[in-house]
Amino acid sequence: MSALRVVPTWRHGQERLYVCLTDGRNIAWYDREAARVNLLSDERRDEVLEVLGPFLSGPVAVGPPPVPTPAELARLTLHPDDDLAPNRPGEALLIALDRDPGPPKRLRTDPRRRALTAEQTVGEALDRLDGAGWHTLHSIPLPGGARIHHLAIGPAGLFAIHTLYARKQRIRVADPMVTIGRREPHPLLRRVRADADRASYALTAEVRPVLALAGPADVSVTAPVREVRVLQDTNLGELARQGGVLKPADVEALHAMARDRNTWTRV
C-alpha cells in the first residue's frame, strides 16, 4: 500500500487534488482544469502518478509548478499595505517593542530584543546576497499569529529561514530537538519544517527549511537532520553557492508572488 494519500481541496475557487505524505506534507497536486500534475520534487514522481491514477482523466502534463505568466504578474500590482518587500528584518518585533517597550529596568533582557537581534543579524547577511540575483523578504505574517522570519529566493531555489539567538551559547541539535546551553531541549525543527511547508503551499513551489543560528559559540549535530539545513549567520552565503535551480525570470516571478500579503492569507 502506498504511503501517499490524496486530499481534495478548493483553492481560489478551483478544485485541486493534493498528494500528501503520512505526516500531512504536500509533495504534489493535480489541477484538473489545467490537466497538469505539479511536483514539488521529482524524487517520488512514479509514486505520485500511481496514487493519482484513479483520478486522472486523459493525458496530463507532469512537471514542476509553472511560474506566473507576465499577464498574471501584471495583476500583482500591490497596494502599499499589501507589499511585504519593505519589511525590515524583525519588522513584527520592532512594531511590538515600539507599542510596548516593557519596563525600563529588568534583571533579564527582554527576550523579544534578543530575538530581534538574531533576526537583524541574519537578515543583514541575507540582504547581502541581493547582488548575486537573490531577493529576501522578512517577517512574513501567517494566519494564527505565526511568522516566517525570512524567505530567500534565488537561483538555488527558495528557503524559509528561522532564526535563533545563540550568542556565545553551545547549540546541540538532535532532530527534532534543539538545545541552547543548559536549557531544556525544544522541538524547534518541527516548526522550521512547518514554516517551509506553509510557504510551499502558498507559493506552489518547493521551499526548503533552514535554521539560522546567530552568534553561537559551538554547534554540534548528533545525527543527520531531516530536510533542514543548520547554518550560522556567518555562513549563510553558502546558499548562493549551491547549483542553480531557478532562472532569473522565475526568481522575479516568485518574488512578486511572495511579496503580496494576500498570498499568505490561506496557509
C-alpha positions in Angstrom: 0.0 0.0 0.0 1.3 3.5 -0.9 2.4 5.8 1.9 0.9 8.6 0.0 -2.7 9.8 0.2 -4.8 12.1 -2.0 -6.7 15.0 -0.4 -9.2 17.1 -2.4 -9.3 20.8 -1.6 -10.6 24.0 -3.0 -8.1 26.8 -3.6 -9.1 30.2 -5.3 -12.4 28.6 -6.4 -10.7 25.6 -8.1 -10.6 22.0 -7.1 -7.1 20.5 -6.6 -6.1 17.0 -5.5 -3.1 17.3 -3.2 -0.8 14.3 -2.7 0.4 14.2 0.9 2.9 12.2 2.9 1.7 10.4 6.1 2.8 13.5 8.2 0.5 15.7 6.1 3.1 17.5 4.0 2.2 18.1 0.3 4.5 16.8 -2.4 2.4 17.3 -5.5 -1.1 18.3 -6.7 -3.3 17.6 -9.7 -5.0 20.6 -11.3 -8.0 19.1 -13.2 -8.7 22.3 -15.2 -5.1 22.6 -16.4 -4.7 18.8 -16.8 -1.4 19.0 -15.0 0.3 17.2 -12.2 2.6 19.6 -10.4 5.5 18.0 -8.5 7.4 19.9 -5.7 10.2 17.3 -6.1 10.8 14.8 -8.8 12.1 12.1 -6.5 8.7 10.4 -6.0 7.3 11.1 -9.4 6.3 7.4 -10.1 4.6 7.0 -6.7 2.6 10.3 -7.2 1.4 9.2 -10.6 0.4 5.8 -9.2 -1.7 7.2 -6.4 -3.3 9.8 -8.6 -4.0 7.1 -11.3 -7.7 6.6 -10.4 -8.3 10.4 -10.6 -6.6 11.2 -13.9 -8.7 11.5 -17.0 -7.0 11.7 -20.3 -3.4 12.8 -20.9 -1.8 15.2 -18.3 1.3 17.2 -18.2 3.7 16.4 -15.4 6.4 18.6 -14.0 7.4 21.4 -11.5 4.8 24.1 -10.9 4.7 26.7 -13.6 5.7 30.2 -12.6 3.3 33.1 -13.2 3.0 34.5 -16.7 3.6 38.2 -17.4 -0.2 38.7 -17.5 -0.5 37.2 -14.1 2.3 39.3 -12.7 0.6 42.4 -14.1 -2.3 41.7 -11.8 0.0 41.7 -8.8 0.4 45.5 -8.7 0.2 45.9 -5.0 -1.3 48.4 -2.7 1.4 49.6 -0.3 -0.4 48.0 2.7 -0.1 44.6 0.9 3.5 44.8 -0.1 5.8 42.9 2.2 9.0 43.9 0.4 9.7 47.0 2.6 9.6 44.9 5.8 12.8 45.2 7.8 14.4 42.2 9.5 12.3 41.7 12.6 9.6 44.0 11.5 6.9 42.5 13.7 9.2 42.6 16.8 10.1 46.2 16.1 6.4 47.2 16.0 5.7 45.2 19.1 8.6 46.8 21.1 7.5 50.2 19.9 4.0 49.7 21.1 5.1 48.0 24.4 8.7 48.6 25.2 8.3 46.9 28.6 9.5 48.1 32.0 12.7 50.3 31.8 14.6 48.1 34.3 14.7 44.4 34.2 17.0 41.8 35.7 17.0 40.0 32.4 17.0 41.2 28.9 13.6 41.2 27.2 13.6 38.0 25.1 12.0 40.0 22.3 15.1 42.1 22.0 17.3 39.0 21.7 15.0 37.6 19.1 15.2 41.0 17.2 19.0 41.0 17.4 19.0 37.5 15.8 16.6 38.4 13.0 18.5 41.6 12.2 21.9 39.8 12.2 20.6 37.0 9.9 18.5 39.4 7.8 21.5 41.7 7.1 23.5 38.6 6.0 20.8 37.5 3.6 20.3 41.0 2.2 24.0 40.9 1.1 23.0 38.2 -1.4 21.0 40.7 -3.4 23.9 41.3 -5.8 24.0 37.6 -6.6 20.5 37.6 -8.0 18.6 36.9 -4.7 15.6 38.5 -3.1 14.9 38.2 0.7 11.6 39.0 2.3 11.5 39.5 6.1 8.9 38.9 8.8 6.2 37.4 6.6 2.9 37.2 8.6 0.9 34.0 8.6 -2.6 33.3 9.8 -2.8 32.5 13.5 -0.1 34.9 14.5 2.9 32.9 13.2 5.7 34.4 11.0 8.3 33.2 8.6 11.3 35.1 9.8 13.0 35.3 6.3 12.2 33.9 2.9 15.2 33.8 0.5 14.5 33.4 -3.3 17.4 33.0 -5.7 19.0 30.8 -8.4 19.4 28.0 -5.9 15.7 27.9 -5.0 13.5 29.1 -2.1 14.4 28.9 1.5 12.3 29.6 4.6 14.7 30.6 7.3 14.0 30.5 11.0 16.5 32.4 13.2 17.6 31.6 16.7 19.5 33.8 19.1 22.5 31.8 20.3 25.1 34.4 21.2 28.1 32.6 22.9 25.9 29.6 23.6 26.6 25.9 22.8 23.9 24.6 20.5 23.1 20.9 20.3 20.8 19.6 17.5 19.2 16.1 17.8 16.3 16.2 15.3 13.7 17.5 16.1 15.2 18.8 19.4 17.4 21.9 19.7 19.2 22.7 23.0 20.6 26.1 23.8 23.3 25.9 26.5 21.8 24.3 29.6 18.2 25.0 28.8 15.7 22.2 28.2 15.6 20.8 24.7 12.8 22.1 22.4 11.4 20.5 19.2 12.2 23.6 17.2 12.9 21.7 13.9 9.3 20.8 13.7 8.4 24.4 13.5 11.2 25.1 11.0 9.8 22.4 8.7 6.2 23.5 9.2 7.1 27.1 8.1 8.7 25.8 4.9 5.6 23.6 4.3 3.3 26.5 4.6 5.4 28.6 2.3 5.4 25.7 -0.2 1.6 25.6 -0.1 1.3 29.4 -0.5 3.8 29.7 -3.4 3.0 26.3 -5.0 6.8 25.7 -5.2 9.3 23.7 -3.2 10.6 25.7 -0.2 13.4 24.3 1.8 13.7 24.8 5.6 16.8 26.5 7.2 17.6 27.1 10.8 20.0 30.1 11.1 21.9 30.4 14.4 23.0 33.9 15.3 26.4 34.0 17.1 26.8 30.5 18.6 29.9 29.5 20.4 29.7 25.9 19.2 27.3 23.8 17.2 27.0 20.0 17.5 24.7 17.9 15.4 24.4 14.5 16.9 22.6 12.8 13.9 21.6 13.6 10.4 18.9 16.2 10.3 15.9 15.5 8.0 15.5 18.2 5.4 16.6 21.2 7.5 19.9 22.9 6.9 21.5 24.2 10.0 23.7 27.3 9.3 25.3 30.1 11.3 24.8 33.7 10.4 28.4 33.8 9.2 28.0 31.1 6.5 24.6 31.9 5.0 26.4 32.8 1.8 26.6 29.0 1.2 23.0 29.3 -0.1 24.2 31.3 -3.0 27.0 28.8 -3.8 24.6 26.0 -4.5 23.7 24.8 -8.0 21.2 26.9 -10.0 17.6 25.7 -9.9 15.7 28.8 -11.0 16.1 31.1 -13.9 16.2 34.9 -13.3 12.7 35.2 -14.6 11.5 32.5 -12.2 13.1 34.3 -9.3 11.4 37.5 -10.2 8.0 35.9 -10.6 8.2 34.0 -7.3 9.4 37.2 -5.6 6.4 39.0 -7.0 4.0 36.4 -5.6 5.7 36.2 -2.2 5.8 39.9 -1.5 2.0 40.1 -1.8 0.4 39.8 1.7 -2.7 38.2 0.2 -0.6 35.2 -1.0 -0.2 34.1 2.7 -3.8 34.5 3.9 -4.9 30.9 3.4 -1.9 28.8 4.6 
